[in-house]
Every structure is written in structure tokens, then in C-alpha cells.
Amino acid sequence: MTLEAILPPERVLYDVPGGSKKRVLEFFSTFIAQNIPSLDSQEVFSRLISREKLGSTGIGNGVAIPHARSPHCHSPIAGFLKLAEAVDFDAIDGEPVDLVFVLLVPEEADDNHLALLGQVAMIMNDANTRLQLRRAQSQRHLLELIIHKIREQPDP
């Protein structure tokens, strides 16, 4: 299972309204439930919020990687959101977040899912990548950039 395979073009979202961490997670939960009928928006939201209560998924440098397990998720699902304005995400460095990479994995997630999470972290830890993503002027440009960065990564 590759990161590119679980991030189709329609799940790379540009200029998403922010407001707050809660609103961003609500937005994604509603969006993904509309995109994948087997998922319930409230259940997805509840699981993402529960994971945030364990500790913020804001990894620093304006990036968050919210992730959760779901019994209704049959294979890993990814979404990438470039927010219109940065929001407080309780990140480890205290900086607001504007780049959000969401991962949902099956309840019985294995090491492959940890590898996907690690790959996302590697991509998003690169300062040049973050700068390019922030400078993207359209959804298409954002999609091209993120797919290019994923393809540059060594296989897990």
C-alpha cells in the first residue's frame, strides 16, 4: 500500500477554511464521509478528536498529521488540506498549522500503516517541501507538488 494509492486527486484540498482545529477536523470528517459512503462523519470526527486528546498531532513547522483507526475503514485513507489561514492546533512548537495531512486506517492497522505515517512525516519535515506547498496557487498545483514529493520518497 503506497501513500500515492491512498491519496486520490479529489482528496487534495486547496484553500480550506480553517477557524479552529475542531472546525478543520469537522470539515474533513464531513468531506470524507461524502467521499466514502461506508464512513460516518460523526464517527470519523469522534475518533480524530479522541486521538487529539491523547496528544496533538501538530508536529511543528505549521504541519499536523491527524490520524485515527476506524472499524468502518477497510483500507488506509489519506487526505491533504492546505488551509486558507493557519489555525491553532496545539502543535509541539506552539506554531499555528496550515498544512494538514489526515490518515484514517482500519481498526486492525499493522506496521504498513505505521510506515505510511512515517512517510508522511518525512515528506512534511522537509522545509523546502513545506515552502512549495504553501506557495501553491491552485488545487492542481498543490496536487502536482504533493504527488511529486510522494514519488521522491524511497519505498518503505
Solvent accessible surface area in square Angstrom, and as a share of the most:
residue,aa,sasa,rsa
1,M,108,0.48
2,T,75,0.44
3,L,0,0.00
4,E,56,0.25
5,A,73,0.57
6,I,9,0.04
7,L,2,0.01
8,P,31,0.20
9,P,76,0.48
10,E,93,0.42
11,R,27,0.10
12,V,0,0.00
13,L,29,0.14
14,Y,67,0.25
15,D,82,0.43
16,V,5,0.03
17,P,85,0.53
18,G,6,0.06
19,G,49,0.47
20,S,40,0.26
21,K,28,0.12
22,K,114,0.48
23,R,150,0.55
24,V,1,0.00
25,L,0,0.00
26,E,67,0.30
27,F,73,0.30
28,F,1,0.00
29,S,1,0.01
30,T,65,0.38
31,F,39,0.16
32,I,0,0.00
33,A,19,0.15
34,Q,140,0.62
35,N,51,0.26
36,I,35,0.18
37,P,124,0.78
38,S,61,0.39
39,L,8,0.04
40,D,76,0.39
41,S,32,0.21
42,Q,130,0.58
43,E,37,0.16
44,V,1,0.00
45,F,31,0.13
46,S,60,0.38
47,R,78,0.29
48,L,1,0.01
49,I,37,0.19
50,S,58,0.38
51,R,64,0.23
52,E,14,0.06
53,K,164,0.69
54,L,150,0.75
55,G,33,0.32
56,S,31,0.20
57,T,5,0.03
58,G,1,0.01
59,I,53,0.27
60,G,5,0.04
61,N,80,0.41
62,G,4,0.04
63,V,1,0.00
64,A,0,0.00
65,I,6,0.03
66,P,1,0.00
67,H,42,0.19
68,A,11,0.09
69,R,106,0.39
70,S,1,0.01
71,P,64,0.40
72,H,83,0.37
73,C,4,0.02
74,H,150,0.67
75,S,51,0.33
76,P,10,0.06
77,I,11,0.06
78,A,0,0.00
79,G,0,0.00
80,F,0,0.00
81,L,0,0.00
82,K,27,0.12
83,L,7,0.04
84,A,55,0.42
85,E,90,0.40
86,A,48,0.38
87,V,7,0.04
88,D,101,0.52
89,F,0,0.00
90,D,91,0.47
91,A,9,0.07
92,I,143,0.72
93,D,68,0.35
94,G,61,0.59
95,E,94,0.42
96,P,64,0.40
97,V,0,0.00
98,D,27,0.14
99,L,0,0.00
100,V,0,0.00
101,F,0,0.00
102,V,0,0.00
103,L,3,0.01
104,L,1,0.00
105,V,15,0.09
106,P,8,0.05
107,E,73,0.33
108,E,134,0.60
109,A,18,0.14
110,D,83,0.43
111,D,110,0.57
112,N,55,0.28
113,H,22,0.10
114,L,112,0.56
115,A,37,0.28
116,L,1,0.00
117,L,43,0.22
118,G,35,0.34
119,Q,18,0.08
120,V,0,0.00
121,A,29,0.22
122,M,110,0.49
123,I,1,0.01
124,M,1,0.00
125,N,90,0.46
126,D,67,0.35
127,A,63,0.49
128,N,80,0.41
129,T,4,0.02
130,R,23,0.09
131,L,80,0.40
132,Q,59,0.26
133,L,1,0.00
134,R,80,0.29
135,R,156,0.57
136,A,1,0.01
137,Q,142,0.63
138,S,45,0.29
139,Q,67,0.30
140,R,176,0.64
141,H,76,0.34
142,L,0,0.00
143,L,31,0.15
144,E,87,0.39
145,L,23,0.11
146,I,0,0.00
147,I,24,0.12
148,H,97,0.43
149,K,18,0.08
150,I,9,0.04
151,R,163,0.59
152,E,99,0.44
153,Q,38,0.17
154,P,96,0.61
155,D,135,0.70
156,P,110,0.69
